[in-house]
């Protein structure tokens, strides 16, 4: 197993109506950035979908990633939250 490329991680939490394509749309927002996807978890309950995407990236890009996800969130009706860490995963 290879070591992660990035030591700084961000947890992107998304909550939306459980409909097809939500995860793909969020990942499309992240596509322009140089990131490492470490883990994706999904929970579907009572018509809602919660997605946790753990990414590794350069911390200088955190504001831009957060701004792009927030802009997407405002235009698509999803809720998003972020958590960052420099600790080893």
C-alpha positions in Angstrom: 0.0 0.0 0.0 1.4 3.4 -0.9 1.5 6.3 1.4 -1.0 9.1 0.8 0.3 11.9 -1.4 -1.1 14.6 0.8 -1.0 14.9 4.6 -3.7 17.6 4.8 -7.2 16.2 4.5 -10.7 17.7 4.1 -13.9 15.9 4.8 -16.7 17.1 2.5 -20.1 16.3 3.9 -23.1 16.5 1.6 -26.8 16.0 2.4 -29.3 16.0 -0.4 -32.5 14.4 -1.6 -31.8 10.8 -2.5 -31.8 10.9 -6.2 -29.5 9.6 -8.9 -26.3 11.6 -9.8 -25.7 13.5 -6.6 -22.3 12.0 -5.9 -21.2 12.3 -9.5 -22.2 16.0 -9.5 -20.2 16.7 -6.3 -17.2 14.8 -7.7 -17.4 16.9 -10.9 -17.0 20.0 -8.8 -13.9 18.6 -7.3 -12.5 17.4 -10.6 -10.5 20.6 -11.5 -8.5 20.3 -8.3 -5.5 18.2 -7.6 -6.9 16.0 -4.9 -6.6 12.4 -3.7 -9.9 10.7 -2.8 -9.1 8.7 0.3 -12.6 7.4 1.1 -16.3 7.9 0.2 -19.1 6.8 2.4 -22.9 7.0 1.7 -25.9 6.7 3.9 -29.5 6.7 2.5 -32.3 7.2 5.0 -35.9 8.2 4.4 -35.4 9.8 1.1 -32.2 11.6 2.1 -28.7 10.9 1.0 -25.6 11.8 3.1 -22.2 11.5 1.5 -18.9 11.9 3.2 -15.9 12.4 0.9 -12.5 12.4 2.5 -9.9 14.1 0.3 -6.2 14.8 0.5 -5.0 18.0 -1.0 -2.7 21.1 -0.7 -4.2 23.3 2.1 -3.7 26.4 0.1 -6.6 25.2 -2.1 -9.0 24.8 0.8 -10.7 28.2 0.3 -11.2 27.6 -3.5 -12.6 24.0 -3.0 -14.9 25.2 -0.3 -16.1 28.2 -2.4 -16.8 25.9 -5.4 -18.7 23.4 -3.3 -20.7 26.2 -1.6 -21.6 27.7 -5.0 -22.7 24.3 -6.3 -24.6 23.8 -3.1 -26.5 27.1 -3.4 -27.5 26.3 -7.0 -28.4 22.7 -6.5 -30.3 22.5 -3.2 -27.8 20.4 -1.4 -26.3 21.1 2.0 -22.5 21.0 2.4 -20.1 21.1 5.4 -16.4 20.9 5.7 -13.8 19.7 8.2 -10.1 19.9 7.8 -7.2 18.1 9.5 -3.4 17.9 9.3 -3.3 14.7 11.3 -2.4 11.4 9.7 -5.3 9.4 8.3 
